[in-house]
Amino acid sequence: KAGVTQTPRYLIKTRGQQVTLSCSPISGHRSVSWYQQTPGQGLQFLFEYFSETQRNKGNFPGRFSGRQFSNSRSEMNVSTLELGDSALYLCASSTHFSSGNTIYFGEGSWLTVV
Amino acid sequence: AQSVSQHNHHVILSEAASLELGCNYSYGGTVNLFWYVQYPGQHLQLLLKYFSGDPLVKGIKGFEAEFIKSKFSFNLRKPSVQWSDTAEYFCAVTNTGGFKTIFGAGTRLFVKA
């Protein structure tokens, strides 16, 4: 069974630009979560989607947005990039998000903003 | 607000030493608890999880963790570490109905051969 796939793996953007990251969950998984990982901050929750609906959102500015498609694939978008947005962005999927379900992570997309 | 605290950001041990990584969470309701590990250059993977029942849970590679509800803690232990345990360890908590898993800041473990 293929794992969570994220694309692109690495990218460099300039301040003010926007970026779109893609995530394909494990087959059969309908819940997708996004996290931002930075040194010392751990993983910060961005949002969670299930059946194309955002069910929870973290404390990030409105520049961070996401969506989920009918095939459970998800994208996140960051507009007007800032230097502080440089991070590893992780996508995770689970069968359906409820307490106790394990979430499985992809390898992440490394974003560098210059 | 829900939060997870990991007490040690960096830990250095020699092989065969015992390991205990602290984790405390703040949430008064029913929670599920996890430890994830991230080996150098690899993605996060599950070490172990607690849902209910026996508060002492065993995971992969000889790791175990004990849930102490009265202390809101879920400390990770291993009696004898190996060089291959060098990694970053994350404690995480999920509350019922919250649709999100909250992670601690992580603990970087370095095991000297």
HADDOCK unambig.tbl for C-alpha pairs under 7 A between the chains (distance, minus, plus):
assign (segid A and resid 40 and name CA) (segid B and resid 105 and name CA) 5.98 0.50 0.50
assign (segid A and resid 41 and name CA) (segid B and resid 105 and name CA) 5.04 0.50 0.50
assign (segid A and resid 42 and name CA) (segid B and resid 103 and name CA) 6.78 0.50 0.50
assign (segid A and resid 42 and name CA) (segid B and resid 104 and name CA) 6.02 0.50 0.50
assign (segid A and resid 42 and name CA) (segid B and resid 105 and name CA) 3.75 0.50 0.50
assign (segid A and resid 42 and name CA) (segid B and resid 106 and name CA) 5.59 0.50 0.50
assign (segid A and resid 43 and name CA) (segid B and resid 103 and name CA) 5.74 0.50 0.50
assign (segid A and resid 43 and name CA) (segid B and resid 105 and name CA) 6.75 0.50 0.50
assign (segid A and resid 45 and name CA) (segid B and resid 102 and name CA) 6.75 0.50 0.50
assign (segid A and resid 48 and name CA) (segid B and resid 99 and name CA) 6.85 0.50 0.50
assign (segid A and resid 48 and name CA) (segid B and resid 100 and name CA) 6.77 0.50 0.50
assign (segid A and resid 55 and name CA) (segid B and resid 99 and name CA) 6.68 0.50 0.50
assign (segid A and resid 56 and name CA) (segid B and resid 99 and name CA) 6.20 0.50 0.50
assign (segid A and resid 56 and name CA) (segid B and resid 100 and name CA) 6.88 0.50 0.50
assign (segid A and resid 97 and name CA) (segid B and resid 99 and name CA) 5.90 0.50 0.50
assign (segid A and resid 98 and name CA) (segid B and resid 96 and name CA) 6.65 0.50 0.50
assign (segid A and resid 98 and name CA) (segid B and resid 97 and name CA) 6.52 0.50 0.50
assign (segid A and resid 98 and name CA) (segid B and resid 99 and name CA) 6.47 0.50 0.50
assign (segid A and resid 99 and name CA) (segid B and resid 32 and name CA) 6.28 0.50 0.50
assign (segid A and resid 99 and name CA) (segid B and resid 94 and name CA) 6.04 0.50 0.50
assign (segid A and resid 99 and name CA) (segid B and resid 95 and name CA) 6.12 0.50 0.50
assign (segid A and resid 99 and name CA) (segid B and resid 96 and name CA) 4.92 0.50 0.50
assign (segid A and resid 99 and name CA) (segid B and resid 97 and name CA) 6.90 0.50 0.50
assign (segid A and resid 100 and name CA) (segid B and resid 32 and name CA) 5.62 0.50 0.50
assign (segid A and resid 100 and name CA) (segid B and resid 51 and name CA) 5.76 0.50 0.50
assign (segid A and resid 105 and name CA) (segid B and resid 43 and name CA) 6.61 0.50 0.50
assign (segid A and resid 105 and name CA) (segid B and resid 44 and name CA) 5.92 0.50 0.50
assign (segid A and resid 106 and name CA) (segid B and resid 43 and name CA) 6.28 0.50 0.50
assign (segid A and resid 107 and name CA) (segid B and resid 42 and name CA) 6.84 0.50 0.50
assign (segid A and resid 107 and name CA) (segid B and resid 43 and name CA) 4.73 0.50 0.50
